[in-house]
Amino acid sequence: MSAETSHNPAYLHRTLESAVKRASGQFKGVLINGMHGAGKHTLLAALSDARPCVSLLTNRERQLAQDDPEAFLTTPRLP
């Protein structure tokens, strides 16, 4: 078990991990998009590189991202 996933021994490694790590090293932001419940947040939590993970799950978050993208990205979020 790697140090990245020691907090969750039941974590199932995903094929996408290497691509996300590569993209994370090349870009300021990485978008993970997919069906609800597919494991997007779990994947990002396992690969945690100290960058914040933002979500557009609620209407409020989506509206803020549309109306004021800078505020959306700089507003502190609860873990």
PELINGI-V533226 format. One record per residue. N is the residue number from 0. RES is the residue in one letter. SS is DSSP state (helix for helix, strand for strand, loop for the rest). NEAR is the number of other ideal C-beta (glycine too) atoms within 8 Angstrom. Layout:
N_RES_SS_NEAR ; N_RES_SS_NEAR
//
This chain:
0_M_loop_4 ; 1_S_loop_5 ; 2_A_helix_4 ; 3_E_helix_7 ; 4_T_helix_11 ; 5_S_loop_8 ; 6_H_loop_3 ; 7_N_loop_9 ; 8_P_loop_6 ; 9_A_loop_4 ; 10_Y_loop_8 ; 11_L_loop_5 ; 12_H_loop_5 ; 13_R_loop_7 ; 14_T_loop_4 ; 15_L_loop_7 ; 16_E_helix_11 ; 17_S_helix_7 ; 18_A_helix_7 ; 19_V_helix_13 ; 20_K_helix_9 ; 21_R_helix_8 ; 22_A_helix_9 ; 23_S_helix_11 ; 24_G_helix_5 ; 25_Q_helix_5 ; 26_F_loop_6 ; 27_K_loop_2 ; 28_G_loop_4 ; 29_V_loop_7 ; 30_L_loop_4 ; 31_I_loop_8 ; 32_N_loop_4 ; 33_G_loop_5 ; 34_M_loop_4 ; 35_H_loop_3 ; 36_G_loop_4 ; 37_A_loop_6 ; 38_G_loop_8 ; 39_K_helix_9 ; 40_H_helix_8 ; 41_T_helix_9 ; 42_L_helix_13 ; 43_L_helix_11 ; 44_A_helix_9 ; 45_A_helix_11 ; 46_L_loop_11 ; 47_S_loop_8 ; 48_D_loop_5 ; 49_A_loop_3 ; 50_R_loop_6 ; 51_P_loop_4 ; 52_C_loop_7 ; 53_V_loop_8 ; 54_S_loop_7 ; 55_L_loop_7 ; 56_L_loop_4 ; 57_T_loop_7 ; 58_N_helix_5 ; 59_R_helix_6 ; 60_E_helix_12 ; 61_R_helix_9 ; 62_Q_helix_8 ; 63_L_helix_11 ; 64_A_helix_10 ; 65_Q_helix_6 ; 66_D_helix_5 ; 67_D_loop_7 ; 68_P_helix_7 ; 69_E_helix_6 ; 70_A_helix_8 ; 71_F_helix_11 ; 72_L_helix_7 ; 73_T_helix_5 ; 74_T_loop_7 ; 75_P_loop_3 ; 76_R_loop_6 ; 77_L_loop_3 ; 78_P_loop_2
//
